[in-house]
Amino acid sequence: MRNIWDHPWFVVPVAMFFVFSGILAVFVPYSHEILYFNQWRYEPFNSIFLFFTHFGEFWAYIVFGLAVFFWKPRYTLIIAFVGLLAIPVGYFIKDAIGVDRPITYFEKKASMADVVLVPGADFNRGQTSFPSGHTMAAFALYSLLVLMLGRRYERWGLGFALLAILVGVSRIFLVQHFLIDVLAGAFIGLLLSGIVWNIARRFLVI
Protein backbone atom coordinates (compact mmCIF):
# COMPACT_ATOMS: atom_id res chain seq x y z
CA MET A 1 0.00 0.00 0.00
CA ARG A 2 1.48 3.30 -1.10
CA ASN A 3 -1.06 5.85 0.06
CA ILE A 4 -2.54 6.68 3.46
CA TRP A 5 -6.03 6.60 1.94
CA ASP A 6 -5.56 2.86 1.40
CA HIS A 7 -5.56 2.33 5.17
CA PRO A 8 -9.18 2.65 6.38
CA TRP A 9 -8.36 1.53 9.93
CA PHE A 10 -6.36 4.74 10.26
CA VAL A 11 -8.19 7.04 7.87
CA VAL A 12 -11.75 6.51 9.15
CA PRO A 13 -11.16 7.51 12.81
CA VAL A 14 -8.88 10.37 11.71
CA ALA A 15 -11.52 11.60 9.25
CA MET A 16 -14.16 11.43 11.99
CA PHE A 17 -11.85 13.44 14.24
CA PHE A 18 -11.44 16.14 11.59
CA VAL A 19 -15.16 16.33 10.82
CA PHE A 20 -16.27 16.45 14.46
CA SER A 21 -13.52 18.89 15.46
CA GLY A 22 -14.16 21.03 12.42
CA ILE A 23 -17.82 21.36 13.33
CA LEU A 24 -16.89 22.30 16.89
CA ALA A 25 -14.39 24.88 15.61
CA VAL A 26 -17.13 26.53 13.56
CA PHE A 27 -19.90 26.57 16.14
CA VAL A 28 -18.08 26.72 19.50
CA PRO A 29 -16.71 30.19 20.37
CA TYR A 30 -12.93 30.47 20.36
CA SER A 31 -11.34 29.40 23.68
CA HIS A 32 -14.53 27.80 25.01
CA GLU A 33 -13.09 24.36 24.31
CA ILE A 34 -10.50 25.10 27.00
CA LEU A 35 -13.22 26.04 29.48
CA TYR A 36 -15.31 22.98 28.62
CA PHE A 37 -12.59 20.67 29.91
CA ASN A 38 -12.64 22.41 33.31
CA GLN A 39 -15.24 19.90 34.47
CA TRP A 40 -12.94 16.99 33.54
CA ARG A 41 -9.67 18.23 35.00
CA TYR A 42 -9.37 15.81 37.90
CA GLU A 43 -7.94 12.32 38.41
CA PRO A 44 -7.61 10.00 36.62
CA PHE A 45 -8.10 12.23 33.55
CA ASN A 46 -5.25 14.56 34.51
CA SER A 47 -2.75 11.70 34.65
CA ILE A 48 -4.13 10.07 31.50
CA PHE A 49 -3.67 13.17 29.37
CA LEU A 50 -0.32 14.02 30.95
CA PHE A 51 0.77 10.54 29.88
CA PHE A 52 -0.56 10.59 26.34
CA THR A 53 0.77 14.05 25.51
CA HIS A 54 4.31 12.62 25.65
CA PHE A 55 3.56 10.50 22.57
CA GLY A 56 3.85 13.68 20.53
CA GLU A 57 7.38 14.40 21.73
CA PHE A 58 10.78 13.67 20.21
CA TRP A 59 11.41 10.62 22.39
CA ALA A 60 8.57 8.83 20.55
CA TYR A 61 10.52 9.21 17.32
CA ILE A 62 13.58 7.74 19.02
CA VAL A 63 11.69 4.76 20.46
CA PHE A 64 9.82 3.89 17.26
CA GLY A 65 12.88 4.64 15.16
CA LEU A 66 14.95 2.14 17.15
CA ALA A 67 12.16 -0.44 16.99
CA VAL A 68 11.90 -0.06 13.22
CA PHE A 69 15.69 -0.29 12.86
CA PHE A 70 15.58 -3.96 13.87
CA TRP A 71 12.86 -4.59 11.28
CA LYS A 72 13.80 -2.46 8.28
CA PRO A 73 16.78 -0.18 9.01
CA ARG A 74 16.12 2.09 6.02
CA TYR A 75 12.77 3.04 7.54
CA THR A 76 14.62 4.55 10.52
CA LEU A 77 16.07 7.18 8.18
CA ILE A 78 12.57 8.16 7.06
CA ILE A 79 11.34 8.48 10.65
CA ALA A 80 14.38 10.55 11.59
CA PHE A 81 13.93 12.82 8.58
CA VAL A 82 10.26 13.47 9.34
CA GLY A 83 11.07 14.21 12.97
CA LEU A 84 13.86 16.61 12.09
CA LEU A 85 11.74 18.27 9.39
CA ALA A 86 8.77 18.80 11.71
CA ILE A 87 10.82 20.94 14.12
CA PRO A 88 11.77 23.80 11.75
CA VAL A 89 8.43 23.67 9.94
CA GLY A 90 6.56 24.04 13.23
CA TYR A 91 8.77 26.85 14.50
CA PHE A 92 8.59 28.73 11.20
CA ILE A 93 4.79 28.69 11.13
CA LYS A 94 4.51 29.57 14.82
CA ASP A 95 6.86 32.53 14.37
CA ALA A 96 5.17 33.71 11.19
CA ILE A 97 1.62 33.63 12.55
CA GLY A 98 2.18 34.43 16.23
CA VAL A 99 -1.01 33.26 17.98
CA ASP A 100 -1.25 33.61 21.77
CA ARG A 101 -1.01 30.44 23.83
CA PRO A 102 -4.13 29.78 25.91
CA ILE A 103 -2.42 30.91 29.13
CA THR A 104 -1.33 34.18 27.50
CA TYR A 105 -4.77 34.60 25.93
CA PHE A 106 -6.62 34.26 29.23
CA GLU A 107 -4.08 36.38 31.08
CA LYS A 108 -4.62 39.21 28.60
CA LYS A 109 -8.36 38.91 29.14
CA ALA A 110 -7.80 38.87 32.93
CA SER A 111 -9.85 35.68 33.07
CA MET A 112 -7.34 33.08 34.27
CA ALA A 113 -9.59 32.52 37.26
CA ASP A 114 -12.03 30.85 34.86
CA VAL A 115 -9.52 28.17 33.86
CA VAL A 116 -8.86 25.01 35.88
CA LEU A 117 -5.23 23.96 35.44
CA VAL A 118 -3.73 20.49 35.58
CA PRO A 119 -1.14 20.06 38.38
CA GLY A 120 2.24 19.06 37.03
CA ALA A 121 1.63 20.31 33.49
CA ASP A 122 4.05 22.67 31.76
CA PHE A 123 2.30 25.93 30.92
CA ASN A 124 3.78 27.62 27.89
CA ARG A 125 3.23 31.29 27.28
CA GLY A 126 3.82 33.65 24.39
CA GLN A 127 2.71 33.61 20.78
CA THR A 128 3.56 30.04 19.80
CA SER A 129 0.14 28.43 19.85
CA PHE A 130 -0.54 27.86 16.13
CA PRO A 131 -0.05 25.09 15.11
CA SER A 132 0.28 22.48 17.83
CA GLY A 133 3.77 20.99 17.51
CA HIS A 134 2.94 17.92 19.56
CA THR A 135 -0.08 17.15 17.39
CA MET A 136 1.88 17.73 14.20
CA ALA A 137 4.65 15.39 15.36
CA ALA A 138 2.15 12.72 16.44
CA PHE A 139 0.12 12.65 13.24
CA ALA A 140 3.30 12.70 11.14
CA LEU A 141 4.88 9.81 13.04
CA TYR A 142 1.88 7.53 13.42
CA SER A 143 0.60 7.99 9.87
CA LEU A 144 4.13 7.20 8.67
CA LEU A 145 4.18 4.01 10.75
CA VAL A 146 0.85 2.98 9.23
CA LEU A 147 2.33 3.42 5.74
CA MET A 148 5.38 1.39 6.71
CA LEU A 149 3.40 -1.49 8.21
CA GLY A 150 1.21 -1.92 5.13
CA ARG A 151 -1.62 -4.42 4.67
CA ARG A 152 -0.22 -7.17 6.88
CA TYR A 153 -0.62 -5.07 10.04
CA GLU A 154 -3.48 -2.97 8.72
CA ARG A 155 -5.54 -3.03 11.91
CA TRP A 156 -2.72 -1.43 13.86
CA GLY A 157 -3.84 1.73 12.10
CA LEU A 158 -6.72 2.08 14.53
CA GLY A 159 -4.36 2.13 17.50
CA PHE A 160 -2.06 4.64 15.86
CA ALA A 161 -5.01 6.84 14.89
CA LEU A 162 -6.34 6.86 18.45
CA LEU A 163 -2.87 7.60 19.78
CA ALA A 164 -2.45 10.61 17.49
CA ILE A 165 -5.94 11.87 18.34
CA LEU A 166 -5.31 11.51 22.07
CA VAL A 167 -2.14 13.59 21.72
CA GLY A 168 -4.17 16.31 20.03
CA VAL A 169 -6.92 16.28 22.64
CA SER A 170 -4.33 16.29 25.43
CA ARG A 171 -2.96 19.61 24.17
CA ILE A 172 -6.36 21.23 24.70
CA PHE A 173 -6.98 19.43 27.98
CA LEU A 174 -3.61 20.58 29.35
CA VAL A 175 -4.31 24.21 28.32
CA GLN A 176 -1.47 24.27 25.80
CA HIS A 177 -3.39 24.85 22.56
CA PHE A 178 -6.76 25.77 21.14
CA LEU A 179 -8.78 23.41 18.95
CA ILE A 180 -7.82 25.19 15.73
CA ASP A 181 -4.13 24.76 16.65
CA VAL A 182 -4.64 21.03 17.03
CA LEU A 183 -6.51 20.71 13.74
CA ALA A 184 -3.79 22.60 11.90
CA GLY A 185 -1.07 20.51 13.55
CA ALA A 186 -2.82 17.28 12.57
CA PHE A 187 -3.22 18.39 8.96
CA ILE A 188 0.39 19.55 8.61
CA GLY A 189 1.65 16.36 10.24
CA LEU A 190 -0.25 14.19 7.75
CA LEU A 191 0.99 16.36 4.90
CA LEU A 192 4.62 16.08 6.02
CA SER A 193 4.55 12.31 6.37
CA GLY A 194 2.83 11.92 2.99
CA ILE A 195 5.39 14.10 1.22
CA VAL A 196 8.39 12.41 2.85
CA TRP A 197 6.98 8.94 2.24
CA ASN A 198 6.44 9.60 -1.47
CA ILE A 199 9.90 11.12 -1.85
CA ALA A 200 11.45 8.15 -0.05
CA ARG A 201 9.71 5.78 -2.45
CA ARG A 202 11.73 7.30 -5.28
CA PHE A 203 15.09 6.74 -3.63
CA LEU A 204 14.62 3.73 -1.34
CA VAL A 205 13.30 0.24 -1.98
CA ILE A 206 10.17 0.33 0.17
N, C-alpha and C positions, 0 to 999 in steps of 0.2 A: 504494500500500500504506500502510495507516494504523496498523498494529500490528506490533510487533517479532516477534510469533509468525508473521507472514507471510513472514519472511525466513529460510528454513531454512539457508542458507549461513552465517549468523551464529548462529542459535539452536542448531543441532545441536552444533557444537564447544563452545559455551558450556554447553549442558546436560550434555555429557559431562564437562566440567571440574567442574561442580557435583557431579555424581554421584560421580565418582572422588574428588574432594577431600573430599566429605562422608563417604564410606566411610573414608578415611584419618583424618579428624578423629575418627571414632567409635572406630576400632580402634588407632590409633597414639597412644601416650601423649603428653600435652601437652609440647611443647618438643622432642620427639625428631625432628620434621621439620627443625629447625635443625641438629641433630647429623648427620642423614643426609647433608646437603649438604656436610659436612666433606670427604668423599672426592672432591668435584667442585670444590672451591674452588682452582683453579689455572687457568693460561692454556690455551686461549683463553676458557674459561667465565667467568672473572672479568670480562674486558673485555666480553664479550657481554652479561652481565646488568647491568653498570654502564651500558652503552649503552641497553638497552631500558627500564631503570627511568625514564629521563628522559621517556619517552612518557606518563607519568602525571603530569607536572608542568605548571605553568601555561603554559609557553611553547608546549606542544602546542596549547592552546586558541587562542593567538595565531596560530600558523602556519596551522592549519586554518580558523580564523575569517577570516583574510585571504584564503586560497584560495577559500573559499566566497563571500566578498564579491564576487569577480569573476564568480561564477556566478549566485547569487541573494542579493543583499545582505540581504534580510530574514532569511535563515537565520543570518547573522552575529549578529544580535540574540539568537537562540535559543541559539546556542553560548555567547555571552557571559553570558547569564542563567544557564545551567546551571553554567558555571564559577564565577560569583560566588556562586551558591546553594550549591554543594558545599563551599565554604570554611567558612561558618558552621555548616552542618549537621554537617560532620566534627568541627569543634572542639567543638561542643555535646555531641555523643555521647562524644567522647574525655574531655571534662571530667566528664561525668555518670557515666561508668562507671569510668574510672581504672584501666586494666589496665597492668601493668608492660611496658615494652619488653623485648625479648629480652636486651639487654645488662644492663639493670637486674635482670631476672629471674635471670640466671646469676650476676651479681655478688652478689646476696642469698644465693644458694645456695653461694657460694664455689666455683663450678665453671667460671669463665671459661676455665680452662686446657683444658677439654674442647672449646672452640669455636674453630674455625679461622676467622679473619677475612679479609676481602677487602681488600687494600691499596688505598688511595685512596677507600674508601667512607666516607660520613658515618655515624657511629654515634650515633644518638639515644638519649637516656636519659629516665627519668621514667615517668610513668603515662599515656602517650598512644598506646598500642599498638592499642587497639580503637576503631574499625575502621581499616583501612589507607586513608589518604587518597589515596595514589597510585593504589591499585586502584580506589577509588570514582571518582576523576576519570577514569581510563582507561575503565572500563566505561560511565560516563555519556557521555563524549565519543564513543566509537567506536560505541556502539549508536545514538546520535543521528545520527551520520553515515550509518549504514546506513538509518535511517528517511528521511533526506533524499534519499539517492541513489535509493531506490525500486527498481522491477523492472528498469529498464534496466541498472543496474550491480549487479545482485543478487549476482553472484559476488564482488564486492569484500568482501562480508560475511565471507567466510572469512578474508581478510587482516586485517580489523579485529578479528575474534574472536581470532585468534592473537596479535595485537598486545596486546590487553587482557589475555589470559591470561599472556603473557610478562611484562607489567608486574607482575601479581600474583605470579607465581613469583619474579621478581627480588627482591621485598620479603622473601621468606623466605630466598632465597639470600644476600642481602646482610645478613642478621641484623638486619632492621629490624622485622619483624612475624612473628607466628605464623600458622599456617594458618587458624585460625578468624577472625583479623583480616582476612585476605585474602578469605575467603568472605563475611564481612559487608560488606566494602567493595564487592565485586562486586555483591552483591544491592542495596545501597543505591544504588549508581551506576545500575544498570538501572532501579530504581524512580524515581529523580530524573528521568532522561531521559524515561521514559514519561509521567510526570506533566506535565513541562514541554511535551513534544511535543503532548499532547492539549489542554492549555490554549492553546497557540499556534494550534492548528487552529481554535479558536473565534474568534480575533481577527485572524489573518493568513490570506491566501490561499495555502495550501500544498498 
